[in-house]
Amino acid sequence: MTYEQEFLRDFEAWIDSQIAVNEMAMAASRKLAEEDKDEQAADAYIRYESKRDAYQFIQGKFDNYRAGKGFHDAPDGLFKKSTY
């Protein structure tokens, strides 16, 4: 495996772990916000959600790479993911 392949593999694994971490943090902060009416937890939820969305965007770039698409192509389903 070349250095570039190894780097991309490790970077993608790191992105996946960051998505999982932020989803866990979102669940914990949502629980605190709902149970304790904690405004700081509600704000934290938004920050974790924003980070997760950014990591998912990068994850979509890896999907584009595997599909042979250009770097600047928008990941598939990008505009379907946001729910408010």
Secondary structure, DSSP 8 states (H G I E B T S, - for coil): --HHHHHHHHHHHHHHHHHHHHHHHHHHHHHHHHHH--HHHHHHHHHHHHHHHHHHHHHHHHHHHHTT--TTS--TTGGGS---
